[in-house]
Amino acid sequence: MPGPVFIDGDDVELRTIEREDLDFCRQTLNDPAVRPGLAATDPLTSSDEEEWYERHVVEGDDVHLLVCDDGEPVGTVGLNGVNETFGNAELGYWIAPDYHRNGYATAAARALVDYAFTERRLHKVYANAFAFNEGSQRVLQKVGFEREGVHREQAFIDGEYVDVYRYGLLAPGHTAP
């Protein structure tokens, strides 16, 4: 059973990740339809997920939440590399393939970005998307992110080098010079 609701979004609940959610996470992250979009190259075992959970969820400073619809887990969303000094963090998310194209990633990203700006007082949230991952690019654009640049042939995915697009979103009321 997912943890308590931390953010109650319009179309999703963002809940704390608990140990009993790790099997869902491991199964989804090992899914061939999910791995390439996350650049996950190695199979994940139960002990790998347990180690990640301890290091990043229990002891870490980042924010990792389970995306749920009526208590049913559909993916995760997080703020990684939270830098209070610079006032920024990287947004990351994934949704299980059975739940793609239902707006979960957009709703989760929107809710977590709002949290980042209103409760964490961050100035900027940024994200990376592979050039081939048009779905992730659409999510970011719907939430209001702007493409800021391209890291040419930055990643090696499925036997070829691919571009990584960098997106950014400034807190409301701030605009780039």
C-alpha positions as CSV (number, residue, x, y, z in Angstrom):
1,M,0.0,0.0,0.0
2,P,1.5,3.4,-0.9
3,G,2.4,5.8,1.8
4,P,0.4,8.8,2.9
5,V,-0.6,11.5,0.5
6,F,2.0,14.2,0.5
7,I,0.6,16.3,-2.4
8,D,-3.0,15.9,-3.6
9,G,-2.9,17.1,-7.2
10,D,-5.8,17.7,-9.5
11,D,-5.6,14.3,-11.2
12,V,-3.1,12.4,-9.1
13,E,-1.9,11.9,-5.5
14,L,1.8,12.1,-4.8
15,R,2.5,9.7,-1.9
16,T,5.6,8.8,0.0
17,I,7.4,5.8,-1.3
18,E,7.4,2.9,1.1
19,R,9.4,-0.4,1.1
20,E,6.3,-2.3,-0.2
21,D,6.3,-0.1,-3.3
22,L,9.8,-1.2,-4.3
23,D,8.6,-4.3,-6.2
24,F,6.4,-2.1,-8.4
25,C,9.3,0.3,-9.0
26,R,11.8,-2.6,-9.8
27,Q,9.4,-4.3,-12.2
28,T,8.6,-1.0,-14.0
29,L,12.2,0.1,-14.2
30,N,13.2,-3.3,-15.7
31,D,10.5,-3.0,-18.3
32,P,12.0,-2.7,-21.8
33,A,9.5,0.1,-22.7
34,V,10.8,2.2,-19.7
35,R,14.5,1.6,-19.5
36,P,15.7,3.5,-22.6
37,G,13.9,6.7,-21.6
38,L,15.8,6.6,-18.3
39,A,19.1,5.4,-19.6
40,A,18.9,2.4,-17.3
41,T,21.2,-0.2,-18.8
42,D,21.6,-2.7,-16.0
43,P,18.9,-5.0,-14.6
44,L,17.7,-4.0,-11.2
45,T,17.4,-6.6,-8.4
46,S,15.4,-6.3,-5.2
47,S,18.6,-5.5,-3.3
48,D,19.4,-2.7,-5.8
49,E,16.0,-1.1,-5.2
50,E,16.4,-1.5,-1.4
51,E,19.8,0.2,-1.6
52,W,18.4,3.0,-3.7
53,Y,15.5,3.4,-1.3
54,E,17.8,3.6,1.7
55,R,20.3,6.0,0.1
56,H,17.8,8.3,-1.7
57,V,14.4,8.1,0.0
58,V,15.3,7.4,3.7
59,E,18.7,9.2,4.0
60,G,18.8,11.6,1.0
61,D,17.9,15.2,0.6
62,D,16.0,14.8,-2.7
63,V,12.2,14.4,-3.0
64,H,10.9,11.1,-4.4
65,L,7.2,10.4,-4.5
66,L,5.0,7.7,-5.8
67,V,2.4,8.9,-8.4
68,C,-1.0,7.3,-7.7
69,D,-4.5,7.4,-9.1
70,D,-7.0,6.6,-6.3
71,G,-4.2,4.9,-4.3
72,E,-3.0,2.8,-7.2
73,P,0.7,3.4,-8.1
74,V,1.3,4.4,-11.7
75,G,4.8,5.9,-11.5
76,T,7.2,8.1,-9.7
77,V,8.2,11.8,-9.7
78,G,11.1,13.5,-8.0
79,L,13.3,16.5,-7.4
80,N,16.9,15.5,-7.7
81,G,20.0,17.4,-6.8
82,V,18.1,19.9,-4.8
83,N,20.5,22.8,-4.4
84,E,19.2,25.3,-1.8
85,T,22.2,27.7,-2.4
86,F,21.5,28.0,-6.1
87,G,17.7,27.6,-5.7
88,N,17.3,24.8,-8.2
89,A,16.6,21.1,-8.7
90,E,16.2,18.6,-11.5
91,L,12.7,17.2,-12.2
92,G,12.5,13.5,-13.0
93,Y,9.6,11.2,-13.6
94,W,8.5,7.9,-15.1
95,I,5.1,6.3,-15.6
96,A,4.5,2.6,-16.0
97,P,3.6,1.7,-19.7
98,D,0.1,0.5,-18.9
99,Y,-0.7,4.1,-17.7
100,H,1.0,6.1,-20.5
101,R,-1.1,8.8,-22.3
102,N,-3.4,9.4,-19.4
103,G,-1.9,12.7,-18.3
104,Y,-0.3,11.3,-15.1
105,A,3.2,12.5,-15.9
106,T,1.9,16.0,-16.7
107,A,-0.3,16.2,-13.5
108,A,2.5,14.8,-11.3
109,A,5.2,17.2,-12.8
110,R,2.9,20.2,-12.5
111,A,2.1,19.4,-8.8
112,L,5.7,18.8,-7.9
113,V,6.9,21.9,-9.6
114,D,4.3,23.9,-7.8
115,Y,5.6,22.4,-4.5
116,A,9.2,23.3,-5.5
117,F,8.3,26.9,-6.1
118,T,5.8,27.6,-3.3
119,E,7.0,25.4,-0.5
120,R,10.7,25.0,-1.2
121,R,11.1,28.5,-2.6
122,L,13.3,27.2,-5.5
123,H,14.0,29.7,-8.3
124,K,14.3,27.2,-11.1
125,V,13.4,23.6,-11.9
126,Y,15.2,21.9,-14.9
127,A,14.8,18.6,-16.7
128,N,16.5,16.6,-19.4
129,A,14.8,14.6,-22.1
130,F,16.3,12.4,-24.8
131,A,15.6,13.6,-28.4
132,F,13.7,10.4,-29.1
133,N,11.4,10.8,-26.0
134,E,8.8,13.1,-27.5
135,G,6.3,12.1,-24.8
136,S,8.6,13.5,-22.1
137,Q,9.2,16.6,-24.1
138,R,5.4,17.2,-24.4
139,V,5.0,16.7,-20.7
140,L,7.6,19.4,-20.0
141,Q,6.1,21.8,-22.5
142,K,2.6,21.4,-21.1
143,V,3.9,22.2,-17.6
144,G,5.5,25.4,-19.0
145,F,9.2,24.4,-19.4
146,E,11.2,25.9,-22.2
147,R,13.9,24.1,-24.1
148,E,17.1,25.9,-23.2
149,G,19.6,23.9,-25.2
150,V,20.9,20.6,-26.5
151,H,23.7,18.4,-25.4
152,R,24.7,16.9,-28.7
153,E,25.2,13.1,-28.6
154,Q,25.3,13.2,-24.8
155,A,24.0,9.7,-24.2
156,F,24.6,6.2,-25.6
157,I,21.2,4.5,-25.8
158,D,20.3,1.3,-27.6
159,G,23.5,1.3,-29.6
160,E,23.7,4.9,-30.7
161,Y,24.6,8.3,-29.4
162,V,21.5,10.6,-28.9
163,D,21.0,14.2,-28.1
164,V,19.8,15.3,-24.7
165,Y,17.5,18.4,-24.6
166,R,17.7,20.6,-21.5
167,Y,14.5,22.2,-20.3
168,G,14.1,24.9,-17.6
169,L,11.2,26.6,-15.8
170,L,11.7,29.7,-13.6
171,A,9.5,30.4,-10.6
172,P,6.4,32.4,-11.4
173,G,7.1,36.1,-11.5
174,H,10.7,35.6,-12.8
175,T,11.8,35.8,-16.4
176,A,15.1,35.3,-18.0
177,P,17.0,38.4,-19.0
